[in-house]
Every structure is written in C-alpha cells, then in structure tokens.
Amino acid sequence: MNNYTTQMNAAKKGIITKEMRDVLASESIDEKTLLKKMSEGKIVIPANKNHKSLRGIAVGEGMKTKVNVNLGVSEDSYDLDLEFEKVKKALEYKADAIMDLSIYRTTKDFRRDLVEYSDVMLGTVPMYDAVAKYGKNIKAMTVDDIFEVVEEHAKNGIDFLTIHAGLNKVCAERVDNNPRLTKIVSRGGAILYEWMKLNNKENPFYEHYDRLLDICVEHDVTLSLGDGLRPGSIKDATDAPQIQELLFLGELTKKAWARDVQVMIEGPGHVPLHEIVSNMQ
C-alpha cells in the first residue's frame, strides 16, 4: 500500500516512487534535486494510479524537451483502428506523450485500450468528450454531466487532463470588452465560454475547483490548466483577456499545490518572440 497520495505528495515526504526511478534513469538529475523540484511544482511526473503500463516521464525545469502526439476521431474522420495505428507509430518513434483529442461518439473503449497499451503519459480534454457524449446542445449539459466525464477519464487511467478552469466570468467580461481579431481559438475555451453565456453561470471548473482537485488527488491526475484565452494571432498577443486568465491560472496552481496536485500550464499561444519570456513568467 502506497503511503502517499500523489507524486508531489511523495516528493514532499522524501519518497522515491517507481516513476521517479524511471526519471532518474533517463534524465541528468539526482534524487535530492528531483524531490526538491517536484515538491516546488517545477517538475511533474504525470502518473495516474490506474495506468499500470506507465513508464515515468518528467516534464519541467532542467528536463529534456518532451514530444507530444495529438490524435483522435472526429465526425469527419471516425476510424478508431486508424487512430490506434497512429498510437503504435507514435510509440515506435519514441513520443513522450499522447493526447486523445477525440470529439465524436463514445471513445471509452479506445481510451481503455490506449491506457493498457501505452507506456508513455496520456492526456485528454474531458470537455471534448462531454460534448461528444451529450450531443451538441451545450446549454443542456449540467455541472454533474461535466464532472461525470472528468471522473470517468481519471478512472480510465488518463495521466493529465486539460481543464480550462481559469476562463471564469471575469475573463469572459474581458473578452466581451476587448474585441479580438481571432477571438477564442481554444476549442475547450470556446465551449466553456458558450456554456457560461447560455446558462448565465460561472465556469463549473472554476466554481467547483475543489471537486476537480478531489478527483485528481484520488487518482493522482496531473492538471494541465488550459489557456482558453491564448491568442490565435500576433494581433491579440498579451492582451487583457490573456493576462487576466493567466493571473487566475496562477492562483489555481497554488490551490492545486496545497492539495499536492501536480500542475502544468498551457501556453502561451501566438505571441511574438520578445513576449515569450514575460508570458512564461
């Protein structure tokens, strides 16, 4: 029986997990430094407890650059066998992560096969699957409907979940009051913005963030906090909506760390080279 809840919790307790040993064998880092940086949230090892075939892979400060492969089915191209061939090819070419971005029909069995087969970390965007599961009537989705999908993905063994929790009502106001050339280019962000507007409600992931963290702690899921308001063009780079969301993402990260939940933050979108440093900071 593990006497820790998450990889971050283990690091804070000074426990070297199997996944950490994998990282120590593949990266130029010592135990003490790895534990310190994981405790501080500077390095994460996405490792869902239900992903039994996983090989520990680290992302963060001082780690090798990791390559992620996006795949998944859509209404235009629905062929799960083809997607699984892509999975095999991705692993053959030594990808470090695979994201299932399926947006059509049920892909639960595909996800389960992916978890069983893949030894690299896996990610999904539960909001995509929620739309696929409940249909295109976004307004009709309830908070429980949305969280039911999140929990299903966590139970399935997905290592990191992209959740656009920072795009709250305040950020939506910034979008409304600061016209953009390319508006909201994040699919997940656009879906949540539409849901909020149609229902006149707060972003469920922001309002019920503790519920999200409970799921992450239970299954040791890493949060990939999505940049729902990332700019889709240089014209919109580092504007009020983007910065407002980043501030909330920072606050949400600290709340996650207080629960020993690992966090990655997406970003920064289409920004000019001289603004990348400030965006990352």
PAZAPA-4460 file (N, C-alpha, C; in steps of 0.05 Angstrom, whole numbers, plus 32768, in hexadecimal, padded with zeros to 4 digits):
% residues 281
    n_x    n_y    n_z   ca_x   ca_y   ca_z    c_x    c_y    c_z   seq   type   mol
   8011   7FE8   8000   8000   8000   8000   8012   8019   8000     1      M     A
   800D   802B   7FED   801D   8043   7FEC   8015   8056   8002     2      N     A
   8029   8061   8010   8023   8075   8025   8026   8091   801B     3      N     A
   801D   8096   8003   801C   80B1   7FF8   8004   80B2   7FE5     4      Y     A
   7FFA   80CB   7FE0   7FE3   80CE   7FCF   7FEA   80D4   7FB2     5      T     A
   7FFD   80E5   7FAE   8005   80ED   7F93   8024   80ED   7F91     6      T     A
   802E   80EF   7F79   804B   80F0   7F75   8056   8109   7F84     7      Q     A
   8048   811F   7F84   8051   8136   7F92   8051   8132   7FB0     8      M     A
   803D   8124   7FBA   803B   811E   7FD6   8052   810B   7FDE     9      N     A
   8059   80F8   7FCD   806F   80E6   7FD2   8089   80F6   7FD4    10      A     A
   808D   8109   7FC1   80A5   8119   7FC0   80A8   8129   7FDA    11      A     A
   8092   8134   7FE3   8093   8144   7FFC   809A   8133   8014    12      K     A
   8093   8119   8013   8099   8106   8029   80B4   80F9   8025    13      K     A
   80C2   8100   800F   80DC   80F4   800A   80DB   80D8   8000    14      G     A
   80C4   80CF   7FF5   80C1   80B4   7FEB   80C8   80B3   7FCE    15      I     A
   80D9   80A0   7FC6   80E0   809C   7FAA   80CD   8087   7F9E    16      I     A
   80BC   808F   7F8C   80A9   807D   7F80   80B6   806E   7F69    17      T     A
   80A8   805A   7F5F   80B1   804B   7F47   80B4   805F   7F30    18      K     A
   80A1   8071   7F2D   80A2   8084   7F16   80B9   8097   7F19    19      E     A
   80C0   809E   7F31   80D7   80AF   7F36   80F1   80A1   7F2F    20      M     A
   80F2   8087   7F35   810A   8077   7F2E   810D   8076   7F0F    21      R     A
   80F6   8074   7F01   80F7   8074   7EE4   8104   808E   7EDA    22      D     A
   80FC   80A4   7EE6   8106   80BF   7EDF   8124   80C2   7EE5    23      V     A
   812B   80B8   7EFC   8148   80B9   7F04   8159   80AA   7EF1    24      L     A
   814E   8095   7EE5   815E   8084   7ED3   815F   8091   7EB7    25      A     A
   814D   80A3   7EB1   814C   80AE   7E95   8154   80CC   7E94    26      S     A
   8156   80D9   7EAB   815D   80F6   7EAB   8177   80FB   7EBB    27      E     A
   8183   8111   7EB6   819B   8119   7EC4   8193   8129   7EDD    28      S     A
   818A   811A   7EF2   8182   8127   7F0A   8185   8113   7F21    29      I     A
   818B   811D   7F39   818F   810C   7F50   8175   810B   7F61    30      D     A
   8174   80F8   7F73   815C   80F5   7F84   8154   810E   7F93    31      E     A
   8168   811A   7FA0   8162   8131   7FB1   8156   8148   7FA1    32      K     A
   8162   814D   7F89   8158   8163   7F78   813C   815D   7F6D    33      T     A
   8138   8144   7F65   811E   813C   7F5A   8108   813F   7F6F    34      L     A
   810D   8136   7F87   80FA   8138   7F9D   80F4   8155   7FA3    35      L     A
   8109   8166   7FA4   8105   8183   7FAA   80F4   8190   7F94    36      K     A
   80FB   818C   7F7B   80ED   8199   7F65   80D0   818F   7F62    37      K     A
   80CC   8175   7F68   80B0   816B   7F67   80A0   8176   7F7E    38      M     A
   80AC   817A   7F95   809F   8185   7FAC   8097   81A2   7FA7    39      S     A
   80A7   81B0   7F97   80A2   81CC   7F91   8090   81D0   7F78    40      E     A
   8089   81B9   7F6B   8078   81BB   7F53   8087   81C2   7F3A    41      G     A
   80A2   81C2   7F3B   80B2   81C9   7F24   80B5   81B2   7F10    42      K     A
   80B1   819A   7F1B   80B2   8181   7F0A   8099   8171   7F11    43      I     A
   808D   8165   7EFD   8076   8154   7F01   807B   8139   7EF4    44      V     A
   8070   8124   7EFF   8070   8109   7EF3   8053   8100   7EF1    45      I     A
   8046   8106   7EDB   802A   80FD   7ED8   8028   80DF   7EDA    46      P     A
   8019   80D5   7EEE   8019   80B8   7EF2   8000   80AF   7F01    47      A     A
   7FEB   80AB   7EF2   7FD1   80A2   7EFD   7FD5   8086   7F0A    48      N     A
   7FCA   8082   7F22   7FCD   8069   7F30   7FC2   8051   7F20    49      K     A
   7FAF   8057   7F0E   7FA2   8042   7EFF   7FAF   803C   7EE4    50      N     A
   7FC5   804B   7EDE   7FD4   8046   7EC6   7FEC   8033   7ECD    51      H     A
   7FE6   8019   7ECD   7FF9   8005   7ED7   8011   8001   7EC4    52      K     A
   800E   8007   7EAA   8024   8002   7E98   8037   801A   7E95    53      S     A
   8032   802E   7EA5   8041   8048   7EA2   805E   8046   7EAA    54      L     A
   806E   8054   7E9A   808A   8059   7EA0   808C   8076   7EA8    55      R     A
   8097   807C   7EBF   8099   8097   7EC9   80A8   80AA   7EB7    56      G     A
   809C   80C0   7EAF   80A9   80D4   7E9E   80A4   80F0   7EAA    57      I     A
   80B9   80FF   7EAD   80B7   8119   7EBA   80B6   8130   7EA7    58      A     A
   80A7   8145   7EAF   80A5   815E   7EA0   80AC   8175   7EB3    59      V     A
   80BC   8187   7EA9   80C2   819E   7EBA   80DE   81A8   7EB9    60      G     A
   80E5   81B7   7ECD   80FF   81C5   7ECE   8117   81B2   7ECD    61      E     A
   8128   81B6   7EBA   8140   81A5   7EB7   813C   818A   7EAA    62      G     A
   8123   8184   7EA4   811E   816A   7E97   8120   816C   7E79    63      M     A
   8125   8155   7E6C   8126   8155   7E4F   810C   815F   7E43    64      K     A
   810D   816B   7E2B   80F4   8173   7E1E   80E4   815A   7E16    65      T     A
   80CB   815B   7E1C   80B9   8144   7E17   80A8   8148   7DFE    66      K     A
   80A3   8133   7DEF   8093   8134   7DD7   8078   8127   7DDC    67      V     A
   8063   8137   7DD6   8048   812D   7DDA   803B   8129   7DBF    68      N     A
   802B   8113   7DBC   801D   810D   7DA3   7FFF   8110   7DA8    69      V     A
   7FF2   8121   7D98   7FD5   8124   7D99   7FC8   8112   7D85    70      N     A
   7FB2   8105   7D8D   7FA3   80F4   7D7B   7F86   80F2   7D85    71      L     A
   7F75   80E4   7D77   7F59   80E2   7D7F   7F46   80E3   7D68    72      G     A
   7F2E   80D9   7D6D   7F1A   80D8   7D57   7F08   80F1   7D58    73      V     A
   7EFC   80F6   7D40   7EE9   810C   7D3E   7ED2   8103   7D2C    74      S     A
   7EBF   8114   7D28   7EA8   810D   7D17   7EB1   8109   7CFA    75      E     A
   7EC6   8118   7CF2   7ED1   8116   7CD7   7EE1   80FD   7CD3    76      D     A
   7EEE   80F3   7CE8   7F00   80DC   7CE6   7EFD   80CA   7CFF    77      S     A
   7EEA   80B7   7CFD   7EE5   80A6   7D14   7EEF   808A   7D0D    78      Y     A
   7F08   8084   7D15   7F14   806A   7D10   7F27   8064   7D28    79      D     A
   7F1C   8056   7D3C   7F2C   8051   7D54   7F44   803F   7D4E    80      L     A
   7F41   802D   7D3B   7F58   801B   7D34   7F6F   802C   7D29    81      D     A
   7F68   8040   7D18   7F7C   8051   7D0D   7F8A   8061   7D23    82      L     A
   7F7A   806B   7D36   7F86   807A   7D4C   7F99   8069   7D5D    83      E     A
   7F92   804F   7D60   7FA3   803E   7D70   7FBD   8038   7D60    84      F     A
   7FBC   8038   7D46   7FD4   8035   7D36   7FE6   804D   7D3B    85      E     A
   7FDA   8064   7D3E   7FE9   807D   7D43   7FF7   807B   7D5F    86      K     A
   7FE8   806F   7D72   7FF3   806B   7D8D   800D   8059   7D8B    87      V     A
   800A   8044   7D7C   8021   8031   7D79   8039   8040   7D6C    88      K     A
   8033   8050   7D57   8048   805E   7D49   8055   8073   7D5B    89      K     A
   8044   8080   7D6C   804F   8094   7D7E   8062   8088   7D92    90      A     A
   805B   8071   7D9C   806D   8063   7DAF   8086   8058   7DA1    91      L     A
   8082   804F   7D88   8099   8046   7D79   80AE   805C   7D75    92      E     A
   80A4   8074   7D71   80B6   808B   7D6D   80BE   8099   7D87    93      Y     A
   80B8   808C   7D9D   80C1   8095   7DB8   80B4   80AF   7DC1    94      K     A
   809B   80B2   7DBC   808C   80C9   7DC7   808B   80C6   7DE5    95      A     A
   808A   80DD   7DF3   808A   80DD   7E11   806E   80DF   7E1C    96      D     A
   805A   80E7   7E0C   803F   80EA   7E15   802C   80E7   7DFE    97      A     A
   8014   80DE   7E04   7FFF   80DC   7DF0   7FE5   80E9   7DFB    98      I     A
   7FD9   80FA   7DEB   7FBF   8106   7DF3   7FA9   80FC   7DE1    99      M     A
   7F94   80F1   7DED   7F7C   80E9   7DDE   7F69   8101   7DDE   100      D     A
   7F67   810E   7DC7   7F56   8126   7DC4   7F3C   811F   7DB5   101      L     A
   7F33   8107   7DB9   7F1A   80FF   7DAB   7F02   8111   7DB2   102      S     A
   7EF2   8117   7D9E   7EDC   8129   7DA2   7EC2   811D   7D97   103      I     A
   7EC1   8103   7D92   7EAA   80F8   7D85   7EA4   80DC   7D90   104      Y     A
   7E8B   80D7   7D96   7E81   80BD   7DA0   7E90   80B4   7DB9   105      R     A
   7E8A   809C   7DC2   7E98   8092   7DDA   7EB3   8087   7DD3   106      T     A
   7EC7   808E   7DE3   7EE2   8084   7DDF   7EED   8077   7DF9   107      T     A
   7EDB   806F   7E0A   7EE3   8063   7E24   7EF4   804A   7E20   108      K     A
   7EEB   8039   7E0E   7EFB   8020   7E09   7F16   8026   7DFD   109      D     A
   7F17   803A   7DEB   7F30   8042   7DDF   7F43   804D   7DF5   110      F     A
   7F38   805C   7E08   7F48   8067   7E1D   7F53   8051   7E2F   111      R     A
   7F43   803D   7E35   7F4B   8027   7E45   7F62   8017   7E37   112      R     A
   7F5F   8012   7E1D   7F73   8004   7E0E   7F8D   8014   7E0E   113      D     A
   7F8A   802E   7E0C   7FA1   8040   7E0B   7FB1   803F   7E26   114      L     A
   7FA2   803F   7E3C   7FAF   803E   7E56   7FBD   8023   7E5A   115      V     A
   7FB1   800E   7E51   7FBC   7FF3   7E54   7FD5   7FF0   7E42   116      E     A
   7FD5   7FFC   7E2B   7FEA   7FF8   7E17   8002   800B   7E1B   117      Y     A
   7FFC   8024   7E21   8011   8038   7E21   8021   8039   7E3B   118      S     A
   803C   803B   7E38   804D   803E   7E50   8055   805B   7E54   119      D     A
   804B   806D   7E43   8050   808A   7E47   8037   8098   7E52   120      V     A
   803B   80B0   7E5D   8025   80BE   7E69   8010   80C6   7E55   121      M     A
   7FF7   80C5   7E5F   7FE0   80CA   7E4D   7FCF   80E2   7E57   122      L     A
   7FC5   80F1   7E44   7FB5   8108   7E4C   7F9B   8109   7E3C   123      G     A
   7F87   8117   7E47   7F6E   811B   7E39   7F63   8137   7E40   124      T     A
   7F4E   813F   7E32   7F3F   8157   7E39   7F23   814E   7E3E   125      V     A
   7F1C   814A   7E58   7F01   813F   7E5E   7EEA   814E   7E52   126      P     A
   7EED   8168   7E4F   7ED7   8179   7E44   7ED1   8170   7E27   127      M     A
   7EE5   8168   7E18   7EE0   815E   7DFD   7ECE   8145   7DFE   128      Y     A
   7ED4   8133   7E10   7EC6   811A   7E13   7EA9   811F   7E1D   129      D     A
   7EA7   8134   7E2E   7E8C   813B   7E39   7E7A   8143   7E22   130      A     A
   7E84   8153   7E0F   7E74   815B   7DF8   7E6D   8143   7DE7   131      V     A
   7E81   8131   7DE3   7E7C   8119   7DD3   7E67   8107   7DE0   132      A     A
   7E69   8106   7DFB   7E57   80F4   7E0A   7E3A   80FE   7E0C   133      K     A
   7E38   8118   7E11   7E1D   8124   7E16   7E12   8132   7DFE   134      Y     A
   7E20   8133   7DE8   7E15   8140   7DD0   7E1E   815D   7DCE   135      G     A
   7E16   816A   7DB9   7E1F   8185   7DB4   7E0E   819B   7DC1   136      K     A
   7DFA   8193   7DD1   7DEB   81A6   7DE0   7DFA   81AD   7DFA   137      N     A
   7E0D   81BF   7DF7   7E1F   81C5   7E0D   7E10   81D0   7E25   138      I     A
   7DFC   81DF   7E21   7DED   81EC   7E37   7DE1   81D7   7E4A   139      K     A
   7DD9   81C1   7E3F   7DCB   81AC   7E4F   7DDD   819D   7E62   140      A     A
   7DF7   819E   7E5E   7E09   8190   7E6F   7E09   819B   7E8B   141      M     A
   7E07   8189   7E9F   7E07   8192   7EBB   7E24   8190   7EC6   142      T     A
   7E28   819C   7EDD   7E42   819A   7EEB   7E49   817D   7EF1   143      V     A
   7E35   816E   7EF9   7E39   8152   7EFF   7E40   8142   7EE6   144      D     A
   7E33   8149   7ECF   7E3A   813C   7EB6   7E58   8140   7EB0   145      D     A
   7E61   8158   7EB3   7E7D   815F   7EAC   7E90   8151   7EBF   146      I     A
   7E8B   8151   7ED8   7E9D   8144   7EEB   7E9C   8125   7EE9   147      F     A
   7E86   811B   7EE0   7E84   80FE   7EDC   7E98   80F5   7EC7   148      E     A
   7E9B   8105   7EB2   7EAF   80FF   7E9D   7ECB   8101   7EA8   149      V     A
   7ED0   8116   7EB7   7EEB   811A   7EC3   7EF2   8102   7ED4   150      V     A
   7EE0   80F9   7EE5   7EE5   80E2   7EF7   7EE9   80C9   7EE7   151      E     A
   7EDA   80C5   7ED1   7EDD   80AE   7EC0   7EF9   80AD   7EB4   152      E     A
   7F03   80C3   7EAA   7F1E   80C4   7E9F   7F33   80BE   7EB4   153      H     A
   7F2F   80C8   7ECC   7F42   80C3   7EE2   7F42   80A5   7EE9   154      A     A
   7F2A   809A   7EEB   7F28   807D   7EF1   7F34   806C   7EDB   155      K     A
   7F32   8075   7EC2   7F3C   8066   7EAB   7F5B   8065   7EAC   156      N     A
   7F68   8077   7EBA   7F85   8077   7EBC   7F94   808D   7EAD   157      G     A
   7F85   80A2   7EA5   7F92   80B8   7E97   7FA4   80C8   7EAA   158      I     A
   7FBC   80CD   7EA2   7FD0   80D9   7EB4   7FCE   80F7   7EB8   159      D     A
   7FC7   8105   7EA2   7FC3   8122   7EA5   7FAA   812B   7E96   160      F     A
   7F9A   813C   7EA3   7F81   8146   7E98   7F84   8164   7E92   161      L     A
   7F7E   816C   7E79   7F7D   8188   7E73   7F62   8193   7E7A   162      T     A
   7F63   81A6   7E8E   7F4B   81B2   7E99   7F4D   81D0   7E97   163      I     A
   7F3A   81DD   7E8A   7F3B   81FA   7E87   7F2D   8208   7E9F   164      H     A
   7F39   8206   7EB6   7F2D   820F   7ECF   7F30   822D   7ED3   165      A     A
   7F43   8239   7EC5   7F48   8256   7ECA   7F36   8269   7EBB   166      G     A
   7F27   825F   7EA8   7F16   8270   7E98   7EFB   8274   7EA7   167      L     A
   7EFC   8285   7EBA   7EE4   828A   7ECB   7ED4   82A2   7EC1   168      N     A
   7EC0   82AA   7ED0   7EAF   82C1   7EC8   7EBF   82DB   7EC4   169      K     A
   7ED2   82DF   7ED5   7EE3   82F7   7ED2   7EF2   82F7   7EB7   170      V     A
   7EFD   82E0   7EB0   7F0B   82DD   7E97   7EF8   82E1   7E7F   171      C     A
   7EE0   82D6   7E82   7ECC   82D8   7E6D   7EC5   82F6   7E68   172      A     A
   7EC4   8305   7E7D   7EBF   8322   7E7B   7ED6   832F   7E6B   173      E     A
   7EEE   8327   7E71   7F06   8332   7E63   7F04   832D   7E45   174      R     A
   7EFB   8315   7E3E   7EF7   830D   7E22   7EE2   831F   7E15   175      V     A
   7ECC   8323   7E24   7EB6   8333   7E19   7EBE   8351   7E15   176      D     A
   7ECF   835A   7E27   7ED6   8377   7E27   7EEF   837E   7E18   177      N     A
   7EFE   8369   7E0F   7F17   836D   7E00   7F15   835D   7DE6   178      N     A
   7F09   8368   7DD1   7F06   8359   7DB8   7F20   834E   7DAD   179      P     A
   7F1F   8335   7DA5   7F37   8328   7D9A   7F34   8323   7D7C   180      R     A
   7F4A   8322   7D6F   7F4A   831B   7D52   7F42   82FE   7D4E   181      L     A
   7F4D   82EC   7D5E   7F48   82CF   7D5B   7F38   82C3   7D72   182      T     A
   7F2D   82D4   7D83   7F1A   82CC   7D98   7F25   82B5   7DA9   183      K     A
   7F15   82A0   7DAF   7F1E   828A   7DC0   7F25   8272   7DAD   184      I     A
   7F3F   826C   7DAC   7F47   8256   7D9A   7F4A   823B   7DA8   185      V     A
   7F48   823B   7DC2   7F49   8222   7DD1   7F2D   8215   7DCF   186      S     A
   7F2D   81FC   7DC6   7F13   81EE   7DC4   7F06   81EB   7DE0   187      R     A
   7F16   81E1   7DF3   7F0C   81DE   7E0E   7F03   81F8   7E1A   188      G     A
   7F12   820D   7E15   7F0B   8227   7E20   7EF2   8232   7E13   189      G     A
   7EEF   822E   7DF9   7ED7   8237   7DEB   7EBE   8229   7DF5   190      A     A
   7EC0   820E   7DF9   7EA9   81FF   7E03   7EA1   8209   7E1F   191      I     A
   7EB4   820D   7E30   7EAD   8217   7E4B   7EA2   8233   7E4B   192      L     A
   7EAE   8244   7E3A   7EA4   8260   7E38   7E86   825F   7E2F   193      Y     A
   7E80   824E   7E1B   7E65   824C   7E11   7E52   8241   7E27   194      E     A
   7E5B   822D   7E35   7E4B   8221   7E4B   7E45   8236   7E60   195      W     A
   7E59   8246   7E68   7E55   825B   7E7C   7E41   8270   7E73   196      M     A
   7E44   8278   7E5A   7E32   828D   7E4F   7E15   8283   7E4D   197      K     A
   7E12   826B   7E42   7DF7   8260   7E3E   7DE9   825B   7E59   198      L     A
   7DF8   8253   7E6D   7DEC   824D   7E87   7DEE   8263   7E9C   199      N     A
   7DFD   8278   7E94   7E02   828E   7EA7   7E0D   8284   7EC2   200      N     A
   7E20   8272   7EC0   7E2C   8266   7ED7   7E4B   8268   7ED6   201      K     A
   7E57   8263   7EED   7E74   8264   7EEF   7E7F   824A   7EE2   202      E     A
   7E98   824B   7ED9   7EA6   8234   7ECF   7EA6   821E   7EE5   203      N     A
   7E9A   8207   7EDF   7E97   81F2   7EF4   7EB2   81E9   7EFF   204      P     A
   7EC7   81E9   7EEF   7EE2   81E1   7EF8   7EEE   81F5   7F0B   205      F     A
   7EE7   820F   7F07   7EF0   8224   7F19   7EE0   8224   7F33   206      Y     A
   7EC5   8223   7F30   7EB3   8224   7F47   7EB6   820B   7F59   207      E     A
   7EBA   81F4   7F4D   7EBC   81DB   7F5C   7ED8   81CF   7F5A   208      H     A
   7EEC   81E0   7F5C   7F08   81D8   7F59   7F10   81C3   7F6D   209      Y     A
   7F06   81C5   7F85   7F0C   81B2   7F9A   7F02   8196   7F92   210      D     A
   7EEC   8195   7F85   7EE1   817B   7F7B   7EF4   816F   7F67   211      R     A
   7EFF   8180   7F56   7F12   8177   7F42   7F2C   816D   7F50   212      L     A
   7F35   817B   7F64   7F4D   8173   7F72   7F49   8159   7F81   213      L     A
   7F31   8154   7F8B   7F2B   813B   7F99   7F30   8123   7F86   214      D     A
   7F27   8126   7F6D   7F2A   8111   7F59   7F48   810D   7F53   215      I     A
   7F56   8123   7F50   7F73   8122   7F4A   7F83   8114   7F60   216      C     A
   7F7C   811A   7F79   7F8A   810E   7F90   7F84   80F0   7F91   217      V     A
   7F6B   80E9   7F8D   7F63   80CD   7F8F   7F72   80BB   7F7B   218      E     A
   7F75   80C5   7F62   7F81   80B4   7F4D   7F9E   80BD   7F46   219      H     A
   7FA8   80D1   7F53   7FC2   80DD   7F4D   7FC3   80E6   7F2F   220      D     A
   7FB1   80F9   7F29   7FAF   8104   7F0F   7FBD   811F   7F0F   221      V     A
   7FCD   8124   7EFB   7FDA   813F   7EF8   7FC7   8151   7EE9   222      T     A
   7FC5   816A   7EF3   7FB4   817E   7EE5   7FC4   818C   7ED0   223      L     A
   7FBB   818C   7EB8   7FC6   819D   7EA3   7FB3   81B4   7EA0   224      S     A
   7FB8   81CA   7EAF   7FA5   81E1   7EAF   7FA6   81EE   7E93   225      L     A
   7F90   81ED   7E86   7F8E   81F6   7E6A   7F8D   8214   7E67   226      G     A
   7F9A   821E   7E52   7F99   823B   7E4C   7F82   8240   7E39   227      D     A
   7F6A   8241   7E44   7F53   8245   7E33   7F53   825F   7E24   228      G     A
   7F62   8273   7E2D   7F63   828D   7E20   7F7E   8293   7E14   229      L     A
   7F8D   827D   7E0D   7FA6   8282   7E00   7FA1   8291   7DE5   230      R     A
   7FB2   82A2   7DDD   7FAE   82B1   7DC4   7FB2   829F   7DAC   231      P     A
   7FA0   82A2   7D98   7FA2   8292   7D80   7FB1   82A1   7D6A   232      G     A
   7FBA   82B9   7D71   7FC9   82CA   7D5E   7FDB   82DD   7D6D   233      S     A
   7FF0   82E7   7D60   8002   82FA   7D6C   7FF2   8313   7D74   234      I     A
   7FDE   831A   7D64   7FCD   8332   7D6A   7FC1   8331   7D86   235      K     A
   7FBA   8319   7D8F   7FAD   8317   7DA9   7FC0   8310   7DC0   236      D     A
   7FDA   830E   7DBA   7FEE   8305   7DCE   7FEF   8316   7DE7   237      A     A
   7FF0   8309   7DFE   7FF4   8317   7E18   7FE0   832D   7E1C   238      T     A
   7FC7   8327   7E15   7FB2   833B   7E18   7FA4   8336   7E34   239      D     A
   7F91   8347   7E3A   7F84   8346   7E54   7F77   832B   7E5B   240      A     A
   7F68   831E   7E48   7F5D   8304   7E4E   7F72   82EF   7E54   241      P     A
   7F87   82EE   7E45   7F9C   82DA   7E49   7FA9   82DE   7E64   242      Q     A
   7FB1   82F6   7E6B   7FBE   82FC   7E84   7FAC   82F6   7E9C   243      I     A
   7F92   82FE   7E99   7F7F   82F9   7EAE   7F7D   82DB   7EB5   244      Q     A
   7F7C   82CB   7EA0   7F7A   82AE   7EA4   7F93   82A3   7EB1   245      E     A
   7FAA   82AD   7EA8   7FC4   82A4   7EB3   7FC5   82A9   7ED1   246      L     A
   7FBB   82C0   7EDA   7FBB   82C6   7EF7   7FAA   82B2   7F06   247      L     A
   7F93   82AB   7EFB   7F82   8297   7F09   7F8F   827C   7F08   248      F     A
   7F9D   8275   7EF2   7FAA   825B   7EF0   7FC0   8259   7F06   249      L     A
   7FCD   826F   7F0B   7FE2   8270   7F20   7FD5   826A   7F3B   250      G     A
   7FBE   8276   7F41   7FB0   8271   7F5A   7FA7   8254   7F5C   251      E     A
   7F9C   824A   7F47   7F93   822E   7F47   7FA9   821A   7F4A   252      L     A
   7FC1   8221   7F3F   7FD8   8210   7F43   7FE0   820E   7F60   253      T     A
   7FE0   8225   7F6E   7FE7   8225   7F8B   7FD3   8214   7F9B   254      K     A
   7FB9   8216   7F93   7FA5   8206   7FA1   7FAA   81E8   7F9D   255      K     A
   7FB1   81E1   7F84   7FB7   81C5   7F7E   7FCF   81BB   7F8E   256      A     A
   7FE4   81CC   7F8E   7FFC   81C4   7F9D   7FF6   81C0   7FBB   257      W     A
   7FE4   81CF   7FC6   7FDC   81CC   7FE2   7FD0   81B0   7FE7   258      A     A
   7FC5   81A4   7FD2   7FBA   8189   7FD4   7FCD   8174   7FC9   259      R     A
   7FE5   817C   7FC2   7FFA   816B   7FB7   7FF2   8160   7F9B   260      D     A
   7FE3   8170   7F8C   7FDB   8169   7F71   7FEF   8176   7F5E   261      V     A
   7FFB   8166   7F4C   800F   8171   7F39   8001   8181   7F24   262      Q     A
   800F   8196   7F1A   8003   81A8   7F06   8017   81AE   7EF0   263      V     A
   800C   81AE   7ED7   8019   81BA   7EC0   8007   81D1   7EB7   264      M     A
   8012   81E6   7EAC   8001   81FB   7EA0   8007   81FE   7E83   265      I     A
   7FF2   81FC   7E72   7FF6   81FE   7E56   7FFD   821B   7E4E   266      E     A
   8008   821D   7E37   800D   8239   7E2E   8026   823C   7E1E   267      G     A
   802C   8254   7E14   801A   826C   7E18   8009   8272   7DFF   268      P     A
   8009   8261   7DEB   7FFA   8267   7DD3   800B   8277   7DBF   269      G     A
   7FFE   8286   7DAD   800C   8294   7D98   8016   82AF   7DA3   270      H     A
   802E   82B0   7DAD   803A   82C9   7DB6   8054   82CE   7DA8   271      V     A
   805C   82E8   7DA5   8076   82EE   7D98   808D   82E4   7DAA   272      P     A
   80A4   82DF   7D9E   80BB   82D3   7DAD   80C2   82E3   7DC6   273      L     A
   80C1   82FE   7DC4   80CA   830E   7DDB   80B6   830E   7DF2   274      H     A
   809E   8302   7DEF   808B   8301   7E04   8089   82E5   7E11   275      E     A
   8098   82D2   7E07   8096   82B6   7E11   80A0   82B5   7E2E   276      I     A
   80B6   82C2   7E35   80C1   82C1   7E50   80AC   82CD   7E64   277      V     A
   80A1   82E4   7E5E   808E   82F0   7E71   8075   82DF   7E74   278      S     A
   806C   82D2   7E5E   8055   82C0   7E60   805B   82A8   7E72   279      N     A
   8072   829D   7E6E   8079   8285   7E7F   807C   828D   7E9C   280      M     A
   8088   82A4   7EA1   808A   82AD   7EBD   806F   82B1   7ECA   281      Q     A
***
